[in-house]
């Protein structure tokens, strides 16, 4: 699975309240959540993000509460994947469970800038910065986790295995 998209870059310790502010948790509708995704970190993000774009972040992305709303909101914006130095463990698992591709690539983050275009191969864990030509290797998922992502999340995966 390969993605190409424009980078929106965020710092370290972006918590779930920055991803989807608690004041919008009165809904579970993904499209409604997408309208407010990342707005406390970048007020214009919901208006400028396009399907296929990529979030890049420093360490500990998705820290804070265990709410699934955070990866659901990101996925609903059309963001193709999130690349970070590291993820909070509960966010990591929630992202896999809902089929949001994420990659840990600590050495890549400092070389990627807001507005760059990336080509990301989730299966191989390969990241290429199309502006600079630099290539990076992320930690790739084991096959069963790749299959969960390919199926759009854990529920679809279990239904298919049924």
Buried (B, 14 or more C-beta within 10 A) or exposed (E): EEBBBBBBBBEBBBBBBBBBBEEBBEEEEBEEBBBBBBBBBBEEBBEEBEEEBBBBBBBBBBBBBEBBBBBBBBBBBEBBBBBBBBBBEBBBBBBBBBBBBBBBBBEBBEBBEEEBBBBBBBBEBBBBBBBEEEEBEBEBBEEEEBEBBBBBBBEBBEEEEE
